[in-house]
Amino acid sequence: MNEHPALTADIRRTLSQARIVPTALPGCDGLQLWLLADDFPQEALRPEEMQAALNEPAYWIFCWASGLALAQKLLREPALVRGKKVLDFGAGSGVAACAAARAGAREVVACDIDPASLSACAANATLNNVELRLAGDFFALQEDFDLVLAADVLYDKANHPFLGAFLARAPEVLVADSRVKNLQVPPYVLTGEAEAGTLPDLSEFDEFRRVRFYHGRR
C-alpha cells in the first residue's frame, strides 16, 4: 500500500494536498512509519490551511529528530527496554513506542492527548507488526511503569513539571530532546548526544539536529 487512506483523510481536513505514506527510518533495522509524503507542496499554504495547522498541529505526520534518535538508541541498546513495561509519553507517531516493542519491551503504552496521534500510533504498530496499548491521558493511567520515554516534549516549559510526574510513575526516565541544550532539573543528567534529522526533511537549523539524552532515576 502506497498511501494510508484513513490517515490521509484525517490530515486532509487541514492540509488539502497532504498524503500519508510509508517511510523507512534510517538506522532503525527496517522500522517504518506512516508519515507526510516528502512531495508535499513547499509553497505557502492558503490562509485557512495555515490557521488550521496552527490550531491543530499534527505532530504525528513527522518523525522528529529526537524521536528518531531515541528509536535508534533503543534498537541499538535493547537492554534499555527488554522485559520492561514502558510508557512513551507524547508519543506522536509512536516511533519510540514501536522501537521499544521491537527491542523486546514486555508491554508498551503510547500516550498522547491527540486522538489523531493515537490513530497514527495504532497504524504504525500494525505496519511494524508490534503491539502497543494506547492512552490519551497520562494522569488517568492508574498504574506504574519500569521506564518512561519522552522525546521532544520539553519545547514548552509548561511541560517541565511532567519530569517529576514521570519519576513518580517509574524508577527510570529517558528523555531525548533537541530543543533543550542544558536541562537543569535534578535528578536528570545528560548522558549522551546523537545527530538526527526530522522526516520528511524540514530543513531545520543544525542545532535542532543535535539530540541530547537525559536520564532520570529515583
Residue pairs with C-beta under 8 A, 6 or more apart in sequence:
1 22
2 21
2 22
3 19
3 20
3 21
3 37
4 20
4 21
4 22
4 34
4 123
6 119
6 123
7 20
7 34
7 119
7 120
7 123
8 18
8 19
8 20
10 116
10 119
11 18
11 20
11 36
11 58
11 61
11 116
12 18
13 52
14 49
14 52
14 53
14 56
14 58
15 40
15 45
15 49
15 52
15 53
15 58
16 49
17 40
17 41
18 36
18 37
18 40
18 61
19 36
19 37
19 39
19 40
20 34
20 35
20 36
20 37
20 61
21 34
21 35
21 36
21 37
22 32
22 33
22 34
22 35
22 127
23 32
23 33
23 34
23 35
23 38
23 63
23 199
23 200
24 30
24 31
24 32
25 31
25 32
25 33
25 63
25 68
25 71
25 95
25 199
26 68
27 68
27 72
27 75
27 76
28 68
28 71
28 72
28 75
28 99
29 75
29 102
31 71
31 75
31 95
31 98
31 99
31 102
31 128
32 124
32 127
32 128
33 63
33 93
33 94
33 95
33 98
33 124
33 127
33 199
34 93
34 120
34 123
34 124
34 127
35 61
35 62
35 63
35 93
35 199
35 200
36 61
36 62
36 200
37 200
38 199
38 200
38 201
40 200
44 50
45 53
58 114
58 116
59 92
59 93
59 114
59 117
60 92
60 93
60 94
60 112
60 114
60 116
60 117
60 120
60 121
61 93
61 120
62 92
62 93
62 198
62 199
62 200
62 202
63 93
63 95
63 198
63 199
64 92
64 151
64 152
64 178
64 198
65 152
65 178
65 196
65 197
65 198
65 204
65 208
65 209
65 211
66 151
66 152
66 176
66 177
66 178
66 196
66 211
67 92
67 93
67 95
67 96
67 151
67 152
67 176
68 95
68 196
68 197
68 198
68 199
69 151
69 176
69 178
69 194
69 195
69 196
69 211
69 213
70 95
70 96
70 99
70 149
70 151
70 174
70 176
70 211
70 213
71 95
71 96
71 98
71 99
72 99
72 194
72 196
73 80
73 176
73 194
73 213
74 80
74 81
74 96
74 99
74 100
74 103
74 149
75 99
75 102
75 103
78 103
78 104
80 103
80 147
80 174
81 100
81 103
81 104
81 105
81 147
82 103
82 104
82 105
83 104
83 105
83 106
84 105
84 106
84 145
84 146
84 147
85 105
85 106
85 107
85 109
85 144
85 145
85 146
85 147
86 97
86 100
86 105
86 107
86 108
86 109
86 145
86 146
86 147
86 148
86 149
87 108
87 109
87 111
87 138
87 141
87 145
87 147
87 148
87 149
87 169
87 170
88 94
88 96
88 97
88 100
88 108
88 109
88 110
88 111
88 149
88 150
88 151
89 111
89 138
89 148
89 149
89 150
89 153
89 162
89 166
90 111
90 112
90 150
90 151
90 152
90 153
90 159
91 97
91 110
91 111
91 112
91 117
91 118
91 121
92 112
92 117
92 120
92 151
92 152
93 117
93 120
93 121
93 124
94 110
94 117
94 120
94 121
94 124
94 125
94 132
95 124
95 151
96 149
96 151
96 176
97 108
97 109
97 110
97 121
97 125
97 132
97 149
98 121
98 124
98 125
98 128
98 130
98 132
100 108
100 149
101 108
101 125
101 128
101 130
101 131
101 132
102 128
102 130
107 133
108 130
108 131
108 132
108 133
109 132
109 133
109 134
109 135
109 141
109 145
110 118
110 121
110 125
110 132
110 133
110 134
110 135
111 134
111 135
111 136
111 137
111 138
111 141
112 118
112 121
112 136
113 136
113 137
115 136
118 134
118 136
121 132
121 134
122 132
122 134
125 131
125 132
135 141
138 162
138 165
139 165
141 169
143 169
144 169
144 170
145 169
145 170
146 170
146 171
146 172
147 170
147 172
147 173
147 174
148 166
148 169
148 170
148 172
148 173
148 174
149 173
149 174
149 176
150 162
150 166
150 173
150 174
150 175
150 176
151 175
151 176
151 177
152 176
152 177
152 178
152 179
153 159
153 162
153 175
153 177
154 160
154 163
154 175
154 177
154 179
154 180
154 183
155 177
155 179
155 180
160 185
163 173
163 175
163 185
163 188
163 216
166 173
166 216
167 173
167 187
167 216
167 217
167 218
171 217
171 218
172 215
172 216
172 217
172 218
173 188
173 215
173 216
173 217
174 213
174 214
174 215
174 216
175 183
175 188
175 213
175 214
175 215
175 216
176 211
176 212
176 213
176 214
177 183
177 211
177 212
177 214
178 196
178 207
178 208
178 209
178 210
178 211
178 212
179 208
180 212
181 212
182 190
183 190
183 212
183 214
187 216
187 217
187 218
188 214
188 215
188 216
189 214
189 215
189 216
190 212
190 213
190 214
191 213
191 214
191 215
192 212
192 213
193 210
193 211
193 212
193 213
194 210
194 211
194 213
195 209
195 210
195 211
196 209
196 211
197 204
197 209
198 204
198 208
